[in-house]
């Protein structure tokens, strides 16, 4: 009979509740639902396979988000080698359709386009903090960087994205 470690049991117990958040993050990170679904699945599998690297009693969610980020960065690097670039055209980016107005969808595309134009480090930091709602400290833990770096990346991203609000105000 197989014996599972405490870390593996924690991961198995946390994954069902964590999966929707991981799925949203993966879609936001990749920009496409199909790629996001694959990334979320790959992350779940990797978490179970690599349970020996998880320290029981710590945050499973942060560890899984870090795994997802690393898997995606590895995928981007592999794509750059194969195709010469790592991001898909914004036209291929899917925005979930809801009962929103056409204007809201246009603005959402503008926001996504602008976020994808950010340097990779800023983009990932923005996604973790603003899309997934992690605190600065949690984002720093996930990305394995100092909290000051998170703050400076977010400040730079806000400065880069500030034109969106300016354009919106001018159109009103």
N, C-alpha and C positions, 0 to 999 in steps of 0.2 A: 504494500500500500504506500502511495506517495505521501510524503509529509510536505506541507507547504510552509514557507517561512512567514513570519509576522508581516514582513514587508509585502509579500505577494498577496496575503489575505487582505491587507489594507487597500492595495491597489484594486483588487477584484471587487471589494465592497464599495469603493468610491467611484469606479468607472461608470456604472449605470446613471448615477446622478450627475456626474461630471460631463458625460458625453455630449449633451446638448450645448453646453458652454464651449467645449472643445470644438464641436462642429461649427458653431458660429465664428469662433476665432479662426479656425482653419479656412473657412470661406472668405472671411475678411482679409486674411493674410494672403491667400492665393488669388482672390478676385474672381473666382469662378466656383459655382456650386459643385460641379463634378470633381474638380481638383480638390476642393475643400473636403468633400466627402471622402475621397481617397486618402487625403492627409490625416483626417480624423481617425479613419480606420487603421492606417499605418501607425499612427501614434499610439492607439490603444494596444495594438499587437506588440509594438516595440516596448511599451510600458510593462506588459506582462513578460516579455522575453528578458527584459533587462531589470527585473525586479531586484536582483542582487545589488544593483547600484542605487536603489532607493533606500533612504534611511527611515526606518519605521518610526512613526510618531511625528514626522514632519508633514509638510503640506503636499499632498498628492497632486492637487490641482496645479500648483506652481511647477512641480516637477514635470507634469505632463505638458504644460504650456511650453516649458523649456525644450522638452523633447520635440514637440511639434515645430517650434521655431528652428531647431537644429536640423530636423528632417527636411523642412522646406528650404533652408539655406543650402543644404547639400544638393537638393533637387535643382535649385537655381544654378548652382555652380556646374552641375552636370549638363544642364540645358545650355549654359553659356558655352561650354566646350563643344556640345553637339551643334548648336545653331548660331552661336555668336551673340545671343542676348538672352536675358532671363525673365523678362516680363512680357505678358501678352498685350496685344493692342487693347486700348480701352473699349473699343467697339465690341470686343468679345466678352467684356465684363457683364455679368448678369446682375441686375438689381431686382430683388423680389418684387413682384407686382402686388400691390394692395389697392385699396380704394383711394389712393392718393391722386391728386390732380396731376395733369401733364406737367405743370410748372414745377411741382415738387419733384417729379421724376427727372426733369431736366436739371434741376439744381442738384439732385443726388448724383447724377452723372458728372456734373461739374466738380462736386466735392471729391468723388472717387477718382476722377481724372487727376485732380490736384494732389490727392494723397499718394497716388501711384507715381506721380512725378517727383515726390520727395526722395531724397537719398534713402537707401535701404534701411540704414540704422534709425533714421527719424521715422520712417513709415512703420516699422515694427513697433517702435516705442509708442507712437500715436495709436496704433491698433490695440495694443495691450492696455493702455491707459484709458483711452476714450471709448473704444468700441467694447472692450471686455470689462472695463470698469475697475481695473486693478489700481491700487494706491501706487504712489511713486516708489515706495519701498518694495512692494510686491513686484512691480515691474523691474526694479533693479535686481531683485533676487532671481527672477525668471531669466533675465538677460545676462546675469552674472556680471553686472557693471556697477560702479558707484552710483548712489542716488543723485549726486550732483550731475553726473553724465545724463541721467534720465531728465533732470530738470533743464539742462542746457539743450538737449535734443528737442524737448517739447517746446521750449522757448523759440528755438530756431524754426521748428515746424509751424508754430503759431504765426511767426513773422512771415514765413513763406505763404501761408494760407490766408493771411489777413486781407489780401486783395479780394477774396471771395465776398467778404462782408461789405467791403467798400463798393464793389460792383452792385451788390444787392441793394444797398442803400441808395445808390445813384439811380437805380432803375425805379425805385419807389416814388 
